[in-house]
Amino acid sequence: MLVFGMEKSAKQLCLPCLIGAAAVLAVAAFGIWWLVGGRHPGVREPLPPEKELEAMVQYGQEALTQRLNDGEDLSAGPCLDNGERFPGWVIDIVHNPREPVDNIPEHQCSAYREGRALHFIELGLDANVVRIGP
């Protein structure tokens, strides 16, 4: 076959086609890696569906109420759940409104401090949600 005076053989390669194919393969490989959990640990994932989030909040509120009913002193803001029940999440007690002491790492759940949990639910002593983080 003649193309603009040159014979085109079946063995000639199209450089732009090869570059395009390589780019498509690279994007596909990255997408597969991302989907199977290769995300960077510092990247926050979106919040779970509303129903799941509501279940986590309800669990935290029930745990808080139970501990208060048991007469436990929670004024130091102990961790209600350190990622045991909901992996990747902690449920913590904070002041409402938040105070600077709530930002001190020693007063936060260890799983969150150590990066084993990336998300948090903060409840006040009144069991109301203060903050849900990223």
LINSUL-V12331 format. One record per backbone hydrogen bond with DSSP energy under -0.5 kcal/mol. NH is the residue of the N-H (numbers start at 1). CO is the residue of the C=O. E is the energy in kcal/mol with one decimal. If there is no record, write none. Layout:
nh:NH co:CO e:E
nh:NH co:CO e:E
This chain:
nh:3 co:1 e:-0.5
nh:3 co:6 e:-3.8
nh:6 co:3 e:-2.0
nh:8 co:1 e:-2.4
nh:8 co:6 e:-0.5
nh:9 co:7 e:-0.7
nh:12 co:9 e:-1.2
nh:15 co:13 e:-0.8
nh:18 co:14 e:-2.2
nh:19 co:15 e:-2.5
nh:20 co:16 e:-2.3
nh:21 co:17 e:-2.5
nh:22 co:18 e:-2.5
nh:23 co:19 e:-2.2
nh:24 co:20 e:-2.3
nh:25 co:21 e:-2.4
nh:26 co:22 e:-2.3
nh:27 co:23 e:-2.4
nh:28 co:24 e:-2.4
nh:29 co:25 e:-2.6
nh:30 co:26 e:-2.4
nh:31 co:27 e:-2.4
nh:32 co:28 e:-2.3
nh:33 co:29 e:-2.4
nh:34 co:30 e:-2.6
nh:35 co:31 e:-2.3
nh:36 co:32 e:-1.9
nh:37 co:34 e:-1.2
nh:38 co:33 e:-2.2
nh:43 co:40 e:-2.2
nh:53 co:49 e:-2.3
nh:54 co:50 e:-2.7
nh:55 co:51 e:-1.8
nh:56 co:52 e:-1.9
nh:57 co:53 e:-2.4
nh:58 co:54 e:-2.7
nh:59 co:55 e:-2.3
nh:60 co:56 e:-2.3
nh:61 co:57 e:-2.7
nh:62 co:58 e:-2.5
nh:63 co:59 e:-2.7
nh:64 co:60 e:-2.5
nh:65 co:61 e:-2.5
nh:66 co:62 e:-2.6
nh:67 co:63 e:-2.3
nh:68 co:64 e:-2.4
nh:69 co:65 e:-2.7
nh:70 co:66 e:-1.7
nh:71 co:68 e:-1.6
nh:72 co:67 e:-2.2
nh:74 co:72 e:-0.8
nh:77 co:74 e:-2.1
nh:80 co:91 e:-2.4
nh:81 co:91 e:-1.8
nh:87 co:85 e:-0.5
nh:89 co:86 e:-2.2
nh:90 co:119 e:-1.3
nh:91 co:81 e:-2.5
nh:92 co:121 e:-2.8
nh:93 co:78 e:-0.8
nh:94 co:123 e:-2.5
nh:102 co:99 e:-2.1
nh:103 co:100 e:-1.7
nh:104 co:101 e:-1.2
nh:107 co:104 e:-2.4
nh:108 co:105 e:-2.0
nh:112 co:109 e:-0.5
nh:113 co:109 e:-2.2
nh:114 co:110 e:-2.6
nh:115 co:112 e:-1.0
nh:116 co:111 e:-1.7
nh:117 co:111 e:-2.0
nh:118 co:88 e:-1.1
nh:119 co:88 e:-1.9
nh:120 co:133 e:-1.0
nh:121 co:90 e:-2.1
nh:122 co:131 e:-3.2
nh:123 co:92 e:-2.9
nh:123 co:121 e:-0.5
nh:124 co:128 e:-2.6
nh:127 co:124 e:-2.3
nh:130 co:122 e:-3.1
nh:131 co:122 e:-1.4
nh:133 co:120 e:-2.8
